[in-house]
Amino acid sequence: MAFIILAALSVAGIFAPGNITPESGAAPINQADTAYMLVSAGLVLLMTPGLSFFYGGMVGYKNVVSTMLQSFIALGVVSFLWFAVGFSLAFGDSYGGFVGNPGTFALFRGVGLNTHPDLAPTIPLMLFAFFQLKFAIITPALITGSFAERVRFSSYLIFIVLFTLLIYCPLAHWTWHPEGFLRQMGVLDFAGGTVVHMSAGFAAIAAAAILGPRKGVIKHSAPANIPYVILGTGLLWFGWFGFNGGSALGANETATLAFATTNMASASAMLTWVFFDGVRGKKISAMGACIGAVVGLVAITPAAGFVTIGQSFFIGFSAAIVSNLAVSLFSRTRLDDTLDVFPCHGIGGIVGMLMTGIFASGVGLFYGQTDTFLHHLLALGIVAAFTFGGAWLLLRLTNWILPIRVTEEQEAAGLDESQHGEQMSSFNDRIAAYLQVQEPKN
């Protein structure tokens, strides 16, 4: 069925109107902004393969390939959805500030090389659409960490289709469309703390609750490949400069500020995490450094273009402590959020959202203004209820269509083998293979 749908839409795409010739009358393209946004879009795309390594290195060796593929496959699935109707739902003509008209940009109708007065005033609308696509791709990929090592791959594909169209796109419309009701309320989300990280975090809680804990696995079991985690963190940190800096939508002062605050918040959170571990009697670890760095990146995301460098350092510091404690707290519960998606991305996004309400230049609580902070508190409740409740319903629907959890036998064998017929060899396997090659031939 999925193949038939893909084939039908592919054929329909041949006949979809495409705007590949600039039209007269539109505002001129700013070449510097366009060049900067092309690079930024590429950087954000790199974050999803980075997330693949980050998550893949943390799971057991029988589930490395499956975990990495769950992130990587989103590049294809969400790209297709975005072209078909996703971009239109997120940024099409607004229906009361709640969702875009699915027909406005369906099959990228009207998404061409001209500027757009509201969405892309200095760059081609097509470039804006593909920049935003990269945010839509990584959001469902983030959720995969909550149900790693036990989710049926086919069911996961159904879920990310439903999540992207019914949760991510409306939430992006609320927050980033000029007529979105959260934006009209005065909620500030520079680059996705609410849209990306909070939505993934609350969906992760729902997923962990519905799928239940892994069988016979101690929480935070030994990771398969810590160098993968370090590599993934480096790619994420590098890509995040496009994630946050590119959200200025141009090569300008705000992009510079976002670039700087992104780096400092991550650096602050990384150091805070490892030294806080030391204060609590733990060893300074590579895993802790990597997780702390990512928590800092998450927390600064909604605030990156609105705060000073010093304030970004404090945001990273605060988020690292809160998330570190949250990881410890959740490890004592029966909820098996495999890779701590909610304590890191959900809590990090919440801290960042509240800190934005406190420190946003000129309108934050720090400057004697209360409206923005109060609106952020209200938005926090709305987004939490919508994303958790919506994900819960969509997971139940997915499970009704196709069981979402693998069998006990498949889980014991590992998802690499049971779902994909592939596997990453263990160290012992590689040694055995090496010795076999070295045996003298008769």
PAPABA-498642 format. One record per residue (C-alpha): x, y, z. Coordinates in pm, whole numbers, plus 32768, in hexadecimal, padded with zeros to 4 digits. Layout:
N
XYZ/...
//
This chain:
442
800080008000/811580F3805C/81C480AC7F13/808280EB7E50/804F823B7EFF/81B982997EBD/8199823E7D50/805182FB7D26/80D684397DC1/8218841C7CFC/815184147BB8/807485327C33/81AF85F97C74/81FF85F37B01/80C686BD7ABB/80D4879D7BED/810E89097B90/8273896B7BDA/82FD8ACA7BF3/84628AA27B7C/84778BEE7AC5/84828D2F7B93/83548E0B7B55/83598F837B31/82BD90627C37/833A8FAD7D6F/843390487E5F/859C900D7DF0/86678EEA7E78/877F8F437F69/88A28E707EF4/895D8E788040/88298E0580FE/87E98CF77FFC/894D8C71800D/89428C708189/87F58BBA8193/88688AB48098/898A8A62817F/88AB8A6C82B3/87B0897B8218/88CB888A81CD/894A88A58332/87F3885783C2/87D1872982DE/891F86A98363/888C86A384C1/87B085748476/88D384928413/898185258545/885B84BB8619/88768360857F/89D8833D8604/897E83DF8750/885F82EC8791/88FE81C286E3/8A3081C887C0/895E81C388FD/8897808388C5/89047F1888D9/89C97E8F87B2/88A07DBA873D/87D87EF986FD/88D57FF0866F/886C7FD68503/86F77FE3854C/871B810E8633/87EB81CE8537/86FC8179841B/85CF81F584E2/866A835084DA/86F88339837D/85B682C282D7/850984038344/85D584BA823B/850B84048132/83B783E181D6/839185468251/842185DD8111/8310852F804E/81FF859D8140/82808703813F/826C87127FC4/811286777FB7/805E874180C2/8136877A81F7/81C388CE8198/806589428144/7FDB88CF8295/80F489858349/810F8AC5827B/7FDF8AD48198/7EC88BD481B9/7E5D8BCB8324/7D188B33839F/7CE48C0584D8/7E4E8BEB8540/7E358A728579/7E9F89CB8434/7EF98A2482D1/7E1A89EC81A6/7E8F889C8117/7E53891B7FB8/7F248A577FCB/807089B07F7C/800088487F30/810787967E5C/81CE88DA7E82/80D7899C7DAE/814C8B047DB6/82938AAB7E67/838A8B417D77/84BE8C197D58/84188D617DB5/84148E027F0B/82DD8DFA7FE4/827B8F39809E/82238E8981E5/82EC8D4681ED/84268D8D8122/84528F0180D8/85BD8EEC8060/85ED8D817FF2/85338C997F02/83FC8BFF7F9D/847C8AAC7F25/85B38AD87FFC/84E28B37812A/840C8A0080F4/8539891A80E7/85DB89C08215/849F898282DC/8490881E8259/85CF87C88316/852788268461/83FF8749840B/84EB862783BF/85AA86258506/847C864585ED/83ED84E485C5/8551846085B8/858984EB8716/84628422879B/850282D98733/85EC82E1885D/84C682A58947/8462815588B3/85B180DC882E/85F37F668833/84847EFB882C/83BC7FAB8719/833F7F0285DC/83D57FBF84B6/829C7FB683DB/81CA803E84F9/82C8814F8536/82A481C083CD/812A81DC83FA/815A82A38539/824B83A384A7/815C83E68387/803F8426847C/811984EF856C/81A885CF845D/805A862583C0/7F7E863884F6/806786BB8606/81A387568576/8106881B8459/7FEF88BA852B/80E6890D8641/81D489AF8547/80AD8A7984C4/804B8AEB8623/81AB8B5F8670/82518BD6852F/813F8C38843A/81008DB2844A/7F948D6B84A3/7FD58C418589/7F1A8C6A86D0/804B8C3487B3/81128D3086E9/7FF18E2586F7/7FE48DED8870/814D8E608888/81FD8D1288B9/83698D1C884A/840E8BE587BB/853A8C4B86F0/859B8AF78661/84C089E186EA/84D789AC8861/835D89898864/831A89058707/8434880686FC/84B887AC8854/838B87CE8936/82AD871B883B/83A885FE881B/83D885F18994/826985D189ED/822E84DC88D0/834F8412895C/82A183F48AAD/816783728A01/8232827C8931/82F381F38A5B/81B081C48B1E/80F781128A05/8210802B8998/82757FD38AFB/83D27F7F8B79/84CA7EA78AC0/84DC7D3A8B25/85FB7CD98C07/86BD7E1B8BCE/87477EF18CE4/870F80618CA2/884181128C17/88E77FCD8BAF/8A427FD98B16/8A48809F89D0/8AC17FED8899/8BAB80F98817/8C05823388DA/8CD982BF87B9/8B9582BF86EC/8AF7839487FC/8C19848A87F2/8C0B84998675/8A9384CF867F/8AB985E5877F/8BB9869486A6/8AD686818576/89AE86FF8640/8A74882386D2/8AF5887F8577/899D886284D9/88FB892A85EF/89A58A65856E/88BF8A438441/879989DD851B/87AE8B1885F2/887A8C078520/87AE8BBD83EA/866B8C0C84A0/86C58D7B8477/86728D388305/87928E0E8292/89018E6682B5/88CF8F7383BA/89108FE08521/880C8EF585B2/88AF8DCB8507/89FA8E2F85A1/895F8E4586FA/88B68CF386D3/89FC8C57865F/8AB48CDA8792/89AA8C878894/89868B288805/8AF48ADB8837/8B0A8B6E8995/89D28AC48A1B/8A4D897289A2/8BA989A98A30/8B168A158B7C/8A2988ED8B92/8B3687F28B35/8C21886B8C48/8B08888E8D44/8A8F872A8D06/8BE286838D36/8C4487548E67/8AEB87278F02/8B1B85B08ED3/8C6485D88F8D/8BBC868F90AB/8AC4856F90C2/8BDC846F90DD/8BDE83F88F74/8D0083E78E82/8D2484E78D6E/8CB484268C3A/8CA884508AC3/8B3683F98ACC/8AF5850A8BCB/8BB5860D8B01/8AF285B689C6/899D85B38A6C/89E686FB8B1D/8A5087A289D8/890E8737892B/883987AC8A52/88D989048A34/888D890E88C1/872488B08905/86F689B58A16/87838AD98950/86B58A8A8819/857D8B58886F/864E8C7888F9/87778C85880C/87218DCB875C/868D8E7A888B/87958E6689A1/88F88ED689E8/8A268DF189E7/8A3C8E038B63/88D08DA48B85/89058C7F8A94/8A188C008B79/89268C078C9F/88188B588BD1/89078A3C8B7E/89758A248CEA/880F8A168D6C/8793891E8C69/88B488308CAB/886B881E8E1F/86F287F88DF5/871586EE8CE5/882386348DA4/873F861B8ED4/861A85BC8DF4/86E1849B8D5D/872B84198EBC/85C084418F24/8534838E8DF3/862C82718E1C/857782188F60/842281FD8EB9/838980DD8DF7/837C81B78CC0/8483813D8BC9/84DC826B8AF7/860381B18A62/86E782D58A0B/865283DC8AF5/85A384A389E8/84B885528AD8/85B685A58BEB/86A586338AE6/85D786BB89C3/848986EE8A71/851487858BB1/862288408AF0/851788D78A0F/844289398B3B/856889E08BE9/85C08A988AA9/845A8B0B8A73/843E8B928BD5/85958C348BC5/852C8CDE8A83/84048D718B3E/84F48DED8C48/86178E728B78/85898ECF8A21/8615902889D9/8528913F8A3C/83F990618A7B/846F8F608B78/84328F4B8CEC/859B8FB58D24/854391068C88/8410913C8D60/831490BC8C61/82278FA18CC3/81508F668B8C/82478E928AC8/829B8DB38BF0/812B8D7C8C44/80DD8D2E8AD9/81F88C318AD9/816A8B898C0E/80188B6F8B64/80B58AF08A21/817789EC8AE7/803089588B67/7F8D89628A10/80B388C2895C/80E287B78A67/7F7587508A5A/7F64875688DE/80A68699889A/8084859789AF/7F11855A8974/7F34855E87FB/805D847287FB/7FA7838788EB/7E7B83728801/7F53834986CB/801E8234876D/7EDC818287CD/7E5D81AB8669/7FA5812785DF/7F967FFD86C8/7E347FB6864D/7EA77FBE84E3/7FE07EEF8526/80757E7F8675/81787F8286D1/82537EA787A8/831D7D7F872B/82EE7C2587C0/83C37BB088E4/84857ACC87FC/84CE7BE7870A/85367CCC8827/86207BC388B2/86BC7B8B875D/86EA7D01872E/863B7DE8863B/87607DF1854B/872C7C8484F6/85B57C5F8530/85487D9D847C/86537DD08373/87217C92834F/885A7D5D8393/89387D8184BF/8A677E328547/8B617D2D85B0/8BCD7D25871B/8D3B7D438777/8D4B7BCC87B7/8CB57B868662/8DBB7C5E85BB/8ED57BB2867A/8E4E7A5C8618/8E377AC684AB/8F9C7B4D84B7/90227A0C854D/8F6D793F8448/90117A068332/916679D983D5/914B785C83EA/924677B68304/91B4770B81D8/91F4759681A8/
//
